[in-house]
Amino acid sequence: MKKTISLAIAAATMLAASIGFAAPLNDYSAGKTAVDITFREDDVAYKGPGYDVSFDKKNNVEWGITTGLGNNFAIQYIGYDTKTKNTYVADFGTSGKGELKTSEYNLLYKIDEHVAAYAGIVQSKWTISGDSFDSSSTDNKSKVQFGVIGSTKIADKTTAYASFAVASDVTNWKLGVSQEIAPNVAINLDYRYLKVKNLTGNDFSDKVDVTEKGLGLGVTYTS
């Protein structure tokens, strides 16, 4: 895990030192807006005292909007509602499914043409439902996060990009490639990793760590 995070940080740092800015939005002029929709095959697992459960993969939709404020600032919302398929859990001898809802509210600042930094709030909620889980839900976890985004041109209309953010109990990084297919329209292929630790449920006392990762294919429209 530490090796994976180190590689993600290194990738983001190298991209930040290259030409260009974060794909897809690279213009923080007032009113400039990018809308992102991504379809992702999510691999979700959660780990508690004495058990480590992996759910069957399920396709989910992510969405986001970034709007420039001018003076190198922008605001951003990103939402994920990651659901799993109903899966037999051998550790508990029953079937169940999980859902991790995450929202990000970020303020971005374009440091120069090479890198942007951001800070914001990340909120997460984990729910398990099934034959014997009694729709057990966690309380909402809300944390302050800090992140960096970098990108580099690898062809005339192709950009590689990376982002990395951390918060107390939360790690979130992404590596991807964006391809412009028409004016103001790009398709994106990326891999995202999200881990939320120390989630405590209303109906059980165990603290669990939830991990969500997977490939995503998306589209971005920039106005």
Number of C-alpha atoms within 10 A of each C-alpha: 6 7 8 10 15 11 12 20 18 14 19 23 19 15 24 25 15 15 15 20 27 26 24 27 21 18 22 21 15 14 14 17 21 22 20 19 20 21 16 24 20 24 20 26 19 20 17 15 9 6 11 14 16 17 21 15 19 15 16 16 18 17 18 17 18 23 24 23 19 14 11 16 20 24 19 19 18 18 18 18 15 22 25 23 16 16 17 17 15 10 10 12 10 13 17 21 21 24 17 20 15 21 18 21 18 22 20 25 21 20 12 11 17 18 22 22 19 20 20 19 16 22 18 20 20 25 18 19 16 16 11 13 17 11 16 17 20 20 13 15 18 18 16 16 22 17 18 22 25 28 33 22 18 12 9 8 12 18 21 24 27 28 25 24 20 19 18 12 15 23 17 21 22 21 20 19 21 25 20 17 12 10 9 13 16 20 20 23 18 19 17 19 20 18 18 24 18 16 23 20 19 13 12 11 9 14 14 20 20 22 21 19 20 17 19 21 18 18 20 24 18 19 13
